[in-house]
Amino acid sequence: MKKEIFCLLLFSLAACASYHKRPDRAPTHLIYSPNGEPLNGGPLGRPTCEEAMGGWFDRLADAGGNLPRAVFLADAAAQFQRMDIDHNGYLLSEELERYRQPYRQSLESEAAPRRDEDEADTKVHHGKSAHAEDREENRPYAAPDPVLSADVNNAFRVTLAAFMTQAQKNFDALDAEHREALTRADVLKACNINSP
């Protein structure tokens, strides 16, 4: 069971990995923190996965360079409140999309011209162009959304309780050494899961 949870967390964070393989290209999809916070796009620009995840970690880490479980969970609760636009205590996919749209929109508008400009040097990889890898609908890990995947009962909504249960599981998956605190290296592993 723990392996499945770890895989789900890694797939949820894997948006970082496709950029890691090609450092000459900025990501054209959203990078999420383990708690579902968009870390790029819109006013956040186009940082690398390492920059985005490292910045999130640095913002939450204590003076000793650790991110304790209590702080991680407090961040998850605060992120849920930011995403709960209508403040009704649960998230729907439409509400989540409204929250993410300002971040997503700038990435989509920047990605389209670049694909056209780079058409000539597109390389085929596993039957898809290198640029097709960037498109969210073509990424095999796009399905497990880092927020909506908390809806394990298929209720088509995510409650705070379900979201916090998932946050606990995400923390446990990242805390492989059971220290009750994450290091920067623990968090940055998500950026390397698909690297050669």
C-alpha positions in Angstrom: 0.0 0.0 0.0 2.8 2.4 0.9 4.4 1.8 -2.5 1.1 2.7 -4.3 0.9 6.0 -2.3 4.5 6.8 -3.1 3.8 6.2 -6.8 0.7 8.4 -6.7 2.6 11.2 -5.0 5.5 10.9 -7.5 3.1 10.9 -10.5 1.3 13.9 -9.0 4.6 15.7 -8.7 6.0 14.4 -12.0 5.2 17.5 -13.9 8.6 18.6 -12.7 10.4 15.6 -14.3 9.8 16.3 -17.9 11.5 19.7 -17.6 14.4 18.2 -15.7 15.3 16.1 -18.8 15.5 19.1 -21.0 17.0 22.1 -19.1 17.1 24.2 -22.2 13.3 24.4 -22.2 11.0 26.0 -19.6 8.1 23.9 -18.5 4.8 24.4 -20.4 2.6 22.8 -17.7 1.9 23.5 -14.1 4.3 22.4 -11.4 2.6 21.6 -8.1 3.9 21.4 -4.6 3.1 18.2 -2.7 0.1 20.1 -1.4 -1.3 21.1 -4.8 0.0 24.7 -4.9 0.9 25.9 -8.4 4.5 26.8 -8.3 4.9 28.3 -11.8 2.9 30.2 -14.4 1.2 33.6 -14.2 3.0 35.9 -11.8 5.3 33.1 -10.8 7.0 32.9 -14.2 8.6 29.8 -15.6 11.1 28.4 -13.0 12.7 25.0 -13.4 11.2 22.2 -11.3 14.2 22.5 -8.9 13.8 26.2 -8.5 10.0 25.9 -8.0 10.1 23.0 -5.5 13.2 24.4 -3.8 11.5 27.8 -3.3 8.4 26.2 -1.9 10.5 24.1 0.5 12.7 27.1 1.6 9.5 29.1 2.4 8.3 26.5 4.8 11.6 25.0 6.2 12.8 25.8 9.7 16.1 27.3 10.6 17.7 23.8 10.6 16.7 23.2 7.0 13.9 20.8 7.7 10.2 20.8 7.0 8.4 19.2 10.0 5.2 17.3 9.5 3.1 19.9 11.4 4.3 22.7 9.1 3.7 20.5 6.0 0.1 19.8 7.2 -0.5 23.5 8.1 0.6 24.4 4.6 -1.9 21.8 3.2 -4.7 23.2 5.2 -3.9 26.8 4.1 -3.7 25.6 0.5 -7.1 24.0 0.7 -8.5 27.3 2.0 -6.9 29.2 -0.9 -8.4 26.7 -3.4 -11.9 26.7 -1.8 -12.9 29.9 -3.7 -16.6 29.7 -2.6 -15.7 28.8 1.0 -18.2 25.9 1.2 -15.7 23.4 2.7 -15.1 21.3 -0.4 -13.6 21.5 -3.8 -15.1 20.7 -7.2 -13.1 20.2 -10.4 -14.6 23.4 -11.8 -13.6 25.4 -8.8 -10.1 24.0 -8.9 -9.8 25.0 -12.5 -10.9 28.6 -11.8 -8.2 28.7 -9.1 -5.5 27.4 -11.5 -6.5 29.2 -14.6 -4.4 32.4 -14.0 -1.3 30.2 -13.7 -2.2 27.8 -16.5 -3.1 30.5 -19.0 0.3 32.2 -19.3 2.0 28.8 -19.8 -0.4 27.8 -22.5 0.0 31.1 -24.4 3.8 30.9 -24.2 3.9 27.3 -25.2 2.1 27.5 -28.5 4.4 29.8 -30.4 7.5 28.0 -29.2 6.2 24.7 -30.6 5.7 26.3 -34.0 9.1 27.9 -34.0 10.9 24.7 -33.0 8.9 22.4 -35.3 12.0 21.7 -37.5 14.1 20.3 -34.7 11.4 18.2 -33.0 12.6 14.7 -32.3 10.4 11.6 -32.0 10.5 9.8 -28.6 8.4 6.8 -28.1 6.1 7.7 -30.9 5.5 11.3 -29.7 7.3 14.4 -30.6 9.5 16.0 -27.9 7.1 18.9 -27.8 4.1 16.6 -27.4 5.6 15.5 -24.1 5.0 19.0 -22.8 1.3 19.0 -23.5 -0.5 18.0 -20.4 -3.0 15.7 -22.2 -0.1 13.6 -23.6 1.7 13.1 -20.3 1.0 9.7 -18.8 1.1 11.1 -15.3 -1.4 13.9 -16.0 -4.4 11.8 -14.7 -3.6 11.8 -11.0 -4.3 15.4 -10.1 -2.5 16.3 -6.9 -5.8 17.7 -5.4 -8.6 15.7 -7.0 -6.9 12.4 -6.4 -7.9 12.9 -2.7 -11.4 12.0 -3.8 -10.9 8.3 -3.1 -14.7 7.7 -2.6 -15.5 9.1 -6.1 -17.9 11.7 -4.6 -16.8 14.2 -7.3 -15.7 16.6 -4.6 -12.7 16.9 -2.2 -13.4 17.7 1.4 -10.9 19.2 3.8 -10.8 15.9 5.7 -10.0 13.9 2.5 -7.4 16.5 1.4 -5.7 16.3 4.8 -5.7 12.5 4.7 -3.9 12.7 1.4 -1.5 15.3 2.7 -0.6 12.9 5.6 0.1 10.1 3.0 2.1 12.4 0.8 4.3 13.4 3.7 4.8 9.8 4.7 5.8 8.9 1.1 8.3 11.8 1.0 9.6 11.0 4.5 11.2 7.7 3.4 13.5 7.6 6.4 10.7 8.3 9.0 12.4 11.4 10.5 9.0 13.3 10.8 10.7 16.1 8.9 11.5 16.5 5.2 14.8 17.7 3.8 15.2 19.7 0.6 16.6 16.6 -1.0 13.4 14.6 -0.1 11.3 17.2 -1.9 13.5 17.6 -4.9 13.4 13.9 -5.7 10.2 14.5 -7.5 12.1 16.5 -10.1 14.3 13.5 -10.9 11.9 10.6 -11.2 12.1 10.4 -15.0 15.6 11.5 -15.5 18.0 9.0 -17.1 
